């Protein structure tokens, strides 16, 4: 389903100094000197389109540094006046919106914690009514596409047409190298639902450490995201918040120099023709895949009927383990990752369980107790 956002193209409200679009600045405005000095170094790179800085910082636990507060807006005004860079801040309440707009802040963003709460988003949206200001909305902390879309819709319904999303990764119980799991599929789903909505990637919050930022930044550009928002501090070693994920302006510039910006669409006729030929091959294989999966499900139905006639349970653990082990080994030999093969098989198995559950319960017996067996 396509979403109909009433928005302006990113190019109409955000001047790109040099591709890709880059919004950069310290995680937190700590002192006037720190903020202004960082701003000057970032502006000197010629790559930064806007200066970002946290003024109000929602923290996980009380007692941590929660932002310098409204006085930081005056520091941003000075940084803007001296460098010419537009400035961006996070807002989490109607009061934040009012103060930021009164101080001449150019871009507002809604943080992940705020996006997760529709009441908070609506309060921000109500405060934005009547104002022509760009707003960028981070994904919620948890992987919930509807919540992200809902926040964007609330802001758009308030009359904000200069709108974009920020992909900053999602919280996960699984331990990995990332602070927040990228879960690229959710960002891709948003792009599929709203092709005209700009999506900006936040490698700093995905990575949680500066070493991984180049990899995530390149991946975001390869997935046709419209830009990056990256934390940069004049001296990350003494930063008051998120020191490990901030870069010096010089290090940030080095990363940007090495990024490769690829085209979203084919250029020459020769390239288009070659891509069309390769895609035609994919289309044929996809059709065959779907056909074979349908044939598999027909056999599944026969098995389901046979199990019902003979009083056999739906789930056969030994058989499922056999399928997993054999197919994963086969997939590895064909250069398919174990993770992909396992997820693919689990999806097919889930549908097989569903079909057999339907067959078992054609007499009206509730089949909900069987559904939990899907991933057993």
C-alpha positions as CSV (number, residue, x, y, z in Angstrom):
1,X,0.0,0.0,0.0
2,X,1.4,3.4,-1.1
3,X,1.3,6.2,1.5
4,X,0.3,9.6,0.2
5,X,2.4,12.1,2.1
6,X,2.0,15.7,1.1
7,X,5.7,16.6,1.1
8,X,8.2,18.8,-0.8
9,X,11.3,17.3,-2.4
10,X,14.3,17.3,-0.2
11,X,16.2,19.4,-2.7
12,X,13.6,22.2,-2.3
13,X,14.4,22.8,1.4
14,X,17.8,21.4,2.1
15,X,20.8,22.7,0.2
16,X,23.4,19.9,-0.3
17,X,26.9,21.3,0.1
18,X,28.5,18.2,-1.5
19,X,27.0,14.8,-2.1
20,X,25.9,13.0,-0.1
21,X,23.8,15.3,2.1
22,X,25.4,15.5,5.6
23,X,24.0,16.9,8.8
24,X,26.7,16.8,11.5
25,X,27.6,18.2,14.9
26,X,28.1,17.1,18.5
27,X,25.7,14.7,20.3
28,X,25.3,17.4,23.0
29,X,26.0,21.1,23.1
30,X,28.2,21.2,26.2
31,X,29.7,24.7,26.2
32,X,29.5,27.6,23.9
33,X,33.2,27.3,23.0
34,X,32.9,23.5,22.2
35,X,29.8,24.0,20.0
36,X,31.1,27.0,18.1
37,X,34.6,25.6,17.5
38,X,33.1,22.3,16.3
39,X,30.8,24.2,14.0
40,X,33.7,26.1,12.4
41,X,35.7,23.0,11.8
42,X,32.7,21.3,10.2
43,X,31.9,24.2,8.0
44,X,35.5,24.3,6.9
45,X,35.2,20.8,5.3
46,X,32.7,22.2,2.8
47,X,30.6,19.0,3.2
48,X,28.2,19.9,5.9
49,X,24.7,21.1,5.0
50,X,23.4,21.6,8.5
51,X,24.8,21.7,12.1
52,X,23.1,19.4,14.6
53,X,23.4,19.5,18.4
54,X,21.4,18.1,21.3
55,X,20.0,20.8,23.6
56,X,17.5,18.7,25.5
57,X,18.8,15.2,26.0
58,X,16.3,12.4,27.0
59,X,18.4,10.0,28.9
60,X,17.7,6.4,30.0
61,X,18.3,7.1,33.7
62,X,18.0,10.2,35.9
63,X,21.3,11.7,37.0
64,X,22.9,11.6,33.6
65,X,23.6,14.7,31.7
66,X,20.2,15.7,30.2
67,X,21.3,18.6,28.0
68,X,22.4,22.1,28.6
69,X,18.8,23.4,28.0
70,X,17.5,26.6,26.5
71,X,20.8,28.5,26.8
72,X,22.2,26.2,24.2
73,X,19.9,27.8,21.6
74,X,21.8,31.0,22.0
75,X,25.0,29.2,21.3
76,X,23.4,27.7,18.1
77,X,22.4,31.2,17.0
78,X,26.0,32.3,17.3
79,X,27.3,29.2,15.5
80,X,24.8,29.8,12.7
81,X,25.7,33.5,12.4
82,X,29.5,32.8,12.3
83,X,29.4,29.8,9.9
84,X,26.3,30.3,7.8
85,X,25.2,26.7,8.6
86,X,21.5,26.0,9.2
87,X,21.0,24.4,12.7
88,X,19.0,21.4,13.8
89,X,17.8,20.3,17.2
90,X,15.7,17.5,18.7
91,X,12.4,18.5,20.2
92,X,10.3,16.3,22.6
93,X,7.6,18.7,23.9
94,X,5.5,21.6,22.7
95,X,7.7,23.9,24.8
96,X,10.8,22.7,23.0
97,X,9.1,23.4,19.7
98,X,8.2,26.9,20.7
99,X,11.6,27.8,22.1
100,X,13.5,26.3,19.1
101,X,11.3,28.2,16.6
102,X,11.6,31.4,18.6
103,X,15.4,31.0,18.5
104,X,15.4,30.6,14.7
105,X,16.3,26.9,14.6
106,X,16.1,25.8,11.0
107,X,15.3,22.1,11.3
108,X,13.7,20.1,14.1
109,X,13.9,16.4,14.6
110,X,11.8,14.0,16.6
111,X,13.8,11.5,18.6
112,X,13.3,7.7,18.7
113,X,11.9,7.8,22.3
114,X,9.3,10.4,21.2
115,X,8.4,8.6,18.0
116,X,7.5,5.6,20.2
117,X,4.8,7.6,22.0
118,X,1.8,8.8,19.8
119,X,0.8,11.2,22.6
120,X,4.2,12.9,22.5
121,X,4.2,13.0,18.7
122,X,0.7,14.6,18.6
123,X,1.8,17.2,21.2
124,X,4.7,18.1,18.9
125,X,2.5,18.1,15.8
126,X,0.0,20.4,17.5
127,X,2.8,22.9,18.4
128,X,4.0,22.8,14.7
129,X,0.7,23.8,13.2
130,X,1.0,27.0,11.2
131,X,4.8,26.8,11.0
132,X,6.7,26.2,7.7
133,X,9.7,24.3,9.2
134,X,11.5,21.1,8.1
135,X,11.0,18.2,10.5
136,X,12.8,14.9,10.4
137,X,11.4,11.9,12.3
138,X,13.6,9.1,13.7
139,X,12.3,5.5,13.8
140,X,11.0,4.3,17.1
141,X,13.3,2.5,19.5
142,X,11.6,-0.8,18.8
143,X,11.1,-2.3,15.3
144,X,7.6,-1.1,14.6
145,X,7.0,0.2,11.1
146,X,3.4,1.3,11.8
147,X,4.6,3.4,14.7
148,X,7.2,5.1,12.5
149,X,4.6,5.7,9.8
150,X,2.1,7.0,12.3
151,X,4.5,9.6,13.6
152,X,5.3,10.8,10.1
153,X,1.6,11.0,9.3
154,X,0.9,13.0,12.5
155,X,3.6,15.6,11.6
156,X,2.5,15.7,8.0
157,X,-1.2,16.2,9.0
158,X,-0.1,19.2,11.0
159,X,0.8,20.9,7.7
160,X,4.5,20.1,7.7
161,X,5.5,19.4,4.1
162,X,9.2,19.6,4.5
163,X,9.4,16.1,6.0
164,X,11.9,13.3,6.1
165,X,12.6,10.2,8.1
166,X,15.8,9.2,10.0
167,X,16.8,5.5,10.1
168,X,18.8,5.1,13.4
169,X,18.4,1.4,14.0
170,X,16.3,-0.5,16.4
171,X,16.7,-2.0,19.9
172,X,17.2,-5.7,20.0
173,X,17.9,-8.3,22.8
174,X,20.4,-10.0,20.5
175,X,24.0,-9.0,21.1
176,X,25.9,-7.8,18.1
177,X,28.5,-5.4,17.0
178,X,25.9,-2.6,16.7
179,X,24.4,-0.4,19.4
180,X,21.1,-0.6,17.5
181,X,20.4,-3.2,14.9
182,X,20.2,-1.7,11.4
183,X,17.2,-3.9,10.4
184,X,17.5,-2.5,6.9
185,X,14.3,-4.3,5.8
186,X,12.2,-1.9,7.9
187,X,13.8,1.2,6.2
188,X,13.3,-0.5,2.8
189,X,9.6,-1.2,3.7
190,X,9.1,2.5,4.6
191,X,10.7,3.5,1.3
192,X,8.5,1.0,-0.6
193,X,5.4,2.4,1.1
194,X,6.4,6.1,0.6
195,X,8.9,6.3,-2.4
196,X,8.9,10.1,-2.3
197,X,9.8,10.4,1.4
198,X,13.5,11.2,2.0
199,X,15.2,8.8,4.4
200,X,18.4,10.0,6.1
201,X,20.6,7.4,7.9
202,X,22.1,7.9,11.4
203,X,25.2,5.7,11.4
204,X,26.3,7.1,14.8
205,X,23.3,5.6,16.7
206,X,23.3,2.4,14.7
207,X,27.0,1.7,15.4
208,X,27.5,3.1,18.9
209,X,31.2,3.3,18.0
210,X,33.1,5.3,15.4
211,X,34.9,2.3,13.8
212,X,31.8,0.9,12.2
213,X,30.5,4.3,10.8
214,X,32.1,4.0,7.4
215,X,30.6,0.6,6.7
216,X,27.0,1.7,7.7
217,X,27.3,5.0,5.9
218,X,28.2,3.3,2.6
219,X,25.5,0.7,3.1
220,X,22.9,3.4,3.6
221,X,24.0,5.2,0.4
222,X,24.0,1.9,-1.5
223,X,20.3,1.5,-0.4
224,X,19.5,4.9,-1.9
225,X,19.1,6.8,1.3
226,X,19.2,10.5,0.7
227,X,21.9,11.5,3.2
228,X,23.6,11.0,6.6
229,X,23.3,12.5,10.1
230,X,26.6,11.9,12.0
231,X,27.8,13.1,15.4
232,X,31.0,15.1,15.4
233,X,32.8,16.6,18.3
234,X,36.0,18.7,18.4
235,X,37.4,16.3,21.0
236,X,35.3,13.1,21.4
237,X,37.5,11.8,24.2
238,X,36.1,14.4,26.5
239,X,32.5,14.4,25.2
240,X,29.8,14.4,27.9
241,X,27.6,12.0,26.0
242,X,28.1,9.2,23.6
243,X,31.9,9.7,23.3
244,X,32.6,6.4,21.6
245,X,30.4,7.1,18.6
246,X,31.5,10.7,17.8
247,X,34.1,11.7,15.3
248,X,36.4,14.7,15.0
249,X,35.5,16.9,12.1
250,X,38.7,15.9,10.4
251,X,37.9,12.1,10.8
252,X,34.4,12.7,9.5
253,X,35.7,14.5,6.4
254,X,38.1,11.6,5.7
255,X,35.2,9.1,5.8
256,X,33.1,11.3,3.5
257,X,35.9,11.5,1.1
258,X,36.0,7.7,0.8
259,X,32.3,7.1,0.4
260,X,31.1,6.2,-3.1
261,X,27.9,7.8,-4.2
262,X,26.2,5.6,-6.7
263,X,23.3,6.4,-9.1
264,X,19.8,5.5,-8.1
265,X,18.9,4.8,-11.7
266,X,20.7,3.5,-14.8
267,X,22.4,6.0,-17.0
268,X,23.2,5.0,-20.6
269,X,21.0,2.9,-22.9
270,X,23.6,0.2,-22.8
271,X,23.5,0.0,-19.0
272,X,19.6,0.1,-19.0
273,X,19.5,-2.7,-21.6
274,X,21.9,-4.9,-19.6
275,X,20.0,-4.4,-16.4
276,X,16.8,-5.2,-18.1
277,X,18.3,-8.4,-19.4
278,X,19.5,-9.5,-16.0
279,X,16.2,-8.5,-14.3
280,X,14.3,-10.5,-16.9
281,X,16.3,-13.5,-15.7
282,X,15.4,-12.8,-12.1
283,X,11.7,-12.5,-13.1
284,X,11.8,-15.9,-14.7
285,X,13.4,-17.5,-11.7
286,X,11.0,-15.7,-9.3
287,X,8.1,-17.1,-11.2
288,X,9.6,-20.6,-11.1
289,X,10.2,-20.2,-7.3
290,X,6.6,-19.3,-6.6
291,X,5.4,-22.1,-8.8
292,X,7.6,-24.6,-7.0
293,X,6.5,-23.3,-3.5
294,X,2.9,-23.7,-4.6
295,X,3.6,-27.3,-5.7
296,X,5.2,-27.9,-2.3
297,X,2.2,-26.6,-0.5
298,X,-0.1,-28.9,-2.5
299,X,2.0,-31.8,-1.2
300,X,1.8,-30.3,2.3
301,X,-2.0,-30.4,2.1
302,X,-1.9,-34.0,1.1
303,X,0.3,-34.8,4.1
304,X,-2.1,-32.8,6.3
305,X,-5.1,-34.8,5.2
306,X,-3.2,-38.1,5.7
307,X,-2.1,-37.0,9.2
308,X,-5.7,-36.2,10.1
309,X,-7.0,-39.5,8.8
310,X,-4.4,-41.4,10.8
311,X,-4.4,-39.3,14.0
312,X,-0.9,-38.0,13.6
313,X,0.3,-34.7,15.1
314,X,1.1,-31.8,12.8
315,X,4.6,-31.2,14.1
316,X,7.2,-33.9,13.6
317,X,10.3,-32.5,15.3
318,X,12.7,-35.1,13.9
319,X,11.5,-34.4,10.4
320,X,11.9,-30.6,10.9
321,X,15.4,-31.0,12.2
322,X,16.3,-33.2,9.3
323,X,15.0,-30.6,6.8
324,X,16.9,-27.8,8.5
325,X,20.2,-29.7,8.6
326,X,20.1,-31.0,5.1
327,X,18.9,-27.8,3.4
328,X,21.3,-25.6,5.3
329,X,24.2,-27.8,4.3
330,X,23.0,-27.8,0.7
331,X,22.5,-24.0,0.8
332,X,26.0,-23.5,2.1
333,X,27.5,-25.5,-0.8
334,X,25.6,-23.2,-3.1
335,X,27.1,-20.1,-1.3
336,X,23.9,-19.2,0.5
337,X,24.4,-18.0,4.1
338,X,23.1,-20.2,6.9
339,X,21.0,-17.3,8.2
340,X,19.2,-16.8,4.9
341,X,18.5,-20.5,4.3
342,X,17.2,-20.9,7.9
343,X,14.9,-17.9,7.7
344,X,13.7,-19.1,4.2
345,X,12.9,-22.5,5.5
346,X,11.2,-21.2,8.7
347,X,8.9,-19.1,6.5
348,X,7.9,-22.1,4.4
349,X,7.6,-24.3,7.5
350,X,5.3,-21.6,9.1
351,X,3.0,-21.7,6.1
352,X,3.0,-25.5,6.1
353,X,2.0,-25.6,9.7
354,X,-0.8,-23.1,9.0
355,X,-2.2,-25.1,6.1
356,X,-2.1,-28.4,8.1
357,X,-3.7,-26.7,11.1
358,X,-6.6,-25.6,8.8
359,X,-7.0,-29.1,7.6
360,X,-6.9,-30.6,11.1
361,X,-9.6,-28.2,12.3
362,X,-12.1,-28.2,9.4
363,X,-14.6,-29.5,11.8
364,X,-14.5,-26.2,13.7
365,X,-12.1,-27.1,16.5
366,X,-10.0,-24.0,17.3
367,X,-6.6,-24.3,15.9
368,X,-4.9,-21.4,17.8
369,X,-3.1,-23.8,20.1
370,X,-1.3,-25.3,17.1
371,X,0.0,-22.0,15.9
372,X,2.7,-21.8,18.5
373,X,4.4,-24.8,17.0
374,X,5.5,-22.8,14.0
375,X,9.0,-22.1,15.3
376,X,9.3,-25.1,17.6
